Amino acid sequence: MTGRRRWSTEDILDTAAELLRTSDAESFSVRKLAAALETDSSSLYRHFRNKTELLRAVADRILVAAMDGYHPEGDWKQRITATALRVREAFGRHPQLAALWGRYGSGGTGSRLVMEEVLQALRASGLPDEEIPRHYHRIVILLAALIASEAGIDTLTPGEYEQGIEQFRVAVLGADPDRFPALAHFAREIRPLGVDRRAAFDEILAAHLARIQAAIP
């Protein structure tokens, strides 16, 4: 009698990532993953203690992929910007997983690679060591928020996106000028959240790094 296949950790994470591309963290379950692998849940718990640990591992693989082949170049701001763009682009290919990273974080190799490069870049900036952890924390919060926000838009179906655009038009162009005078004044210049996301990402990150630059003795 043929025994049940033994799945490797990499096989499990590959299948979990595939399931998460078509669903979300709330509907994802170890039971569904086991069914996709044609095994039982107990066999997966030999690799991961619980669902949260599994989800963190999936998100961490995106960070590992983002940092693959990376070599520090340029000054400290260029290094942080390059790292941020790599993470953004990696999660852009897997938008369902971006919310996972923002929600669950990651403590694996990918996370350590990103943390190390950002911390090294901040040390190269000339900031006092005692100031670096605080600035690091602000950068990571900023990146997680921007990337998760973009991912939320990327996971919309075309129908959902069009519905959102129509609601945006109604809310903005139809604003009562007596009650919302500023909104009515700028209505034709205000753009939906999903427009020019790359430019907005670059500008917000650059502004934050410039603020750090100003704090360097």
C-alpha positions as CSV (number, residue, x, y, z in Angstrom):
1,M,0.0,0.0,0.0
2,T,1.4,3.3,-1.1
3,G,2.0,5.8,1.8
4,R,0.8,9.4,1.7
5,R,3.3,11.8,0.2
6,R,5.5,13.7,2.6
7,W,5.4,17.4,1.6
8,S,8.4,19.6,2.2
9,T,8.1,23.0,3.9
10,E,8.7,24.7,0.5
11,D,5.9,22.6,-1.1
12,I,3.5,23.7,1.6
13,L,4.4,27.4,1.3
14,D,4.1,27.3,-2.5
15,T,0.6,25.8,-2.2
16,A,-0.4,28.2,0.5
17,A,0.8,31.2,-1.6
18,E,-1.2,29.9,-4.5
19,L,-4.4,29.6,-2.4
20,L,-3.9,33.1,-1.0
21,R,-3.6,34.6,-4.4
22,T,-7.3,33.8,-5.0
23,S,-8.6,34.3,-1.5
24,D,-7.6,36.2,1.7
25,A,-6.2,35.5,5.1
26,E,-9.7,35.4,6.7
27,S,-11.0,32.6,4.4
28,F,-7.7,30.8,4.3
29,S,-7.4,27.8,6.6
30,V,-5.0,25.0,7.3
31,R,-7.8,22.6,6.5
32,K,-8.2,24.0,3.0
33,L,-4.5,23.9,2.5
34,A,-4.4,20.3,3.6
35,A,-7.2,19.5,1.1
36,A,-5.3,21.1,-1.7
37,L,-2.2,19.0,-0.8
38,E,-4.4,15.9,-0.4
39,T,-3.2,15.3,3.1
40,D,-4.5,15.9,6.6
41,S,-4.1,19.0,8.8
42,S,-2.1,17.1,11.4
43,S,0.7,16.6,8.9
44,L,1.0,20.3,8.3
45,Y,1.3,21.1,12.0
46,R,4.6,19.2,12.0
47,H,5.9,22.2,10.0
48,F,3.9,25.1,11.5
49,R,2.4,25.3,14.9
50,N,-0.6,27.3,13.8
51,K,-2.2,29.3,10.9
52,T,-0.6,32.6,12.0
53,E,2.9,31.1,11.9
54,L,2.2,29.6,8.4
55,L,0.9,33.0,7.1
56,R,4.0,34.8,8.4
57,A,6.2,32.2,6.6
58,V,4.3,32.8,3.4
59,A,4.8,36.6,3.7
60,D,8.5,36.1,4.5
61,R,9.1,34.3,1.3
62,I,8.0,37.4,-0.6
63,L,10.6,39.4,1.3
64,V,13.3,36.8,0.5
65,A,12.4,37.0,-3.2
66,A,12.4,40.8,-3.0
67,M,16.0,40.9,-1.6
68,D,17.3,38.1,-4.0
69,G,20.3,39.5,-5.9
70,Y,20.3,42.8,-4.0
71,H,23.6,44.6,-3.6
72,P,23.8,48.0,-1.8
73,E,24.6,50.9,-4.1
74,G,24.6,54.6,-3.6
75,D,24.1,56.7,-0.5
76,W,21.9,55.8,2.4
77,K,18.7,57.3,0.9
78,Q,19.3,55.5,-2.4
79,R,19.7,52.2,-0.5
80,I,16.5,52.6,1.5
81,T,14.6,53.6,-1.6
82,A,15.9,50.7,-3.6
83,T,15.0,48.3,-0.8
84,A,11.5,49.8,-0.5
85,L,10.9,49.6,-4.2
86,R,12.0,45.9,-4.3
87,V,9.5,45.1,-1.5
88,R,6.8,47.1,-3.2
89,E,7.3,45.4,-6.5
90,A,7.5,41.9,-4.9
91,F,4.2,42.4,-3.1
92,G,2.8,44.0,-6.2
93,R,3.1,40.6,-7.9
94,H,1.3,39.0,-5.0
95,P,-1.2,41.7,-3.7
96,Q,-3.2,39.2,-1.6
97,L,0.0,38.6,0.4
98,A,0.7,42.3,1.0
99,A,-2.1,42.6,3.6
100,L,-0.6,39.5,5.3
101,W,2.7,41.3,5.8
102,G,1.0,44.4,7.1
103,R,-1.1,42.4,9.5
104,Y,1.1,39.5,10.6
105,G,4.6,40.8,10.0
106,S,7.4,38.3,9.5
107,G,10.3,37.0,11.6
108,G,12.1,34.9,9.0
109,T,15.1,35.3,6.8
110,G,13.4,37.8,4.4
111,S,12.4,40.0,7.3
112,R,16.0,40.0,8.6
113,L,17.4,40.8,5.2
114,V,15.2,43.9,4.9
115,M,15.8,45.0,8.5
116,E,19.5,44.6,8.2
117,E,19.7,46.7,5.0
118,V,17.6,49.5,6.3
119,L,19.5,49.6,9.6
120,Q,22.8,49.5,7.8
121,A,21.7,52.4,5.6
122,L,20.5,54.4,8.5
123,R,23.9,53.9,10.2
124,A,25.6,55.1,7.0
125,S,23.5,58.3,7.2
126,G,25.4,59.6,10.2
127,L,22.4,59.4,12.6
128,P,23.4,58.7,16.2
129,D,22.9,55.0,17.0
130,E,20.3,55.9,19.7
131,E,18.1,57.6,17.0
132,I,18.2,54.7,14.5
133,P,15.6,52.3,15.9
134,R,13.0,55.0,16.1
135,H,13.6,56.1,12.5
136,Y,13.7,52.5,11.3
137,H,10.3,51.8,12.9
138,R,8.8,54.9,11.2
139,I,10.1,53.7,7.8
140,V,8.7,50.2,8.2
141,I,5.3,51.5,9.3
142,L,5.2,53.9,6.3
143,L,6.2,51.1,3.8
144,A,3.7,48.6,5.2
145,A,0.9,51.1,5.0
146,L,1.6,52.3,1.5
147,I,2.2,48.7,0.2
148,A,-0.9,47.3,1.9
149,S,-3.0,50.2,0.5
150,E,-1.9,49.6,-3.0
151,A,-2.5,45.9,-2.6
152,G,-6.0,46.5,-1.5
153,I,-6.7,48.2,-4.8
154,D,-4.9,45.6,-6.9
155,T,-7.1,42.8,-5.4
156,L,-10.4,44.4,-6.6
157,T,-12.1,42.9,-9.6
158,P,-12.6,45.1,-12.6
159,G,-16.3,45.4,-11.7
160,E,-15.5,46.4,-8.1
161,Y,-12.9,49.0,-9.3
162,E,-15.4,50.6,-11.7
163,Q,-18.0,50.7,-9.0
164,G,-15.5,52.4,-6.7
165,I,-14.6,55.0,-9.4
166,E,-18.3,55.8,-9.9
167,Q,-18.9,56.2,-6.2
168,F,-15.8,58.5,-6.1
169,R,-17.2,60.7,-8.9
170,V,-20.5,61.0,-7.1
171,A,-18.9,61.8,-3.8
172,V,-16.5,64.4,-5.2
173,L,-18.2,66.0,-8.2
174,G,-21.6,65.9,-6.5
175,A,-20.4,67.5,-3.3
176,D,-22.7,70.2,-1.9
177,P,-20.5,73.4,-2.2
178,D,-22.3,74.9,0.8
179,R,-21.5,72.0,3.1
180,F,-18.2,71.0,1.5
181,P,-16.8,74.2,0.0
182,A,-13.1,73.1,-0.3
183,L,-14.1,69.7,-1.8
184,A,-16.3,71.4,-4.4
185,H,-13.5,73.9,-5.2
186,F,-10.9,71.2,-5.9
187,A,-13.3,68.5,-7.2
188,R,-12.0,68.4,-10.7
189,E,-8.4,68.1,-9.6
190,I,-8.9,65.5,-6.8
191,R,-8.0,62.1,-8.1
192,P,-9.0,58.6,-7.0
193,L,-6.7,56.7,-4.6
194,G,-5.5,54.3,-7.2
195,V,-4.2,56.9,-9.6
196,D,-0.4,57.7,-9.9
197,R,0.4,55.3,-7.1
198,R,4.1,54.9,-8.1
199,A,4.6,58.7,-8.1
200,A,2.8,59.0,-4.8
201,F,4.9,56.2,-3.2
202,D,8.1,57.8,-4.5
203,E,7.2,61.3,-3.2
204,I,6.0,60.2,0.2
205,L,9.1,58.0,0.8
206,A,11.4,60.8,-0.5
207,A,9.8,63.3,1.8
208,H,10.2,61.1,4.8
209,L,13.9,60.4,4.0
210,A,14.4,64.2,3.6
211,R,13.0,64.6,7.1
212,I,15.5,62.1,8.4
213,Q,18.3,63.9,6.5
214,A,17.3,67.2,8.3
215,A,17.7,65.5,11.7
216,I,21.2,64.3,11.1
217,P,23.7,66.3,13.1
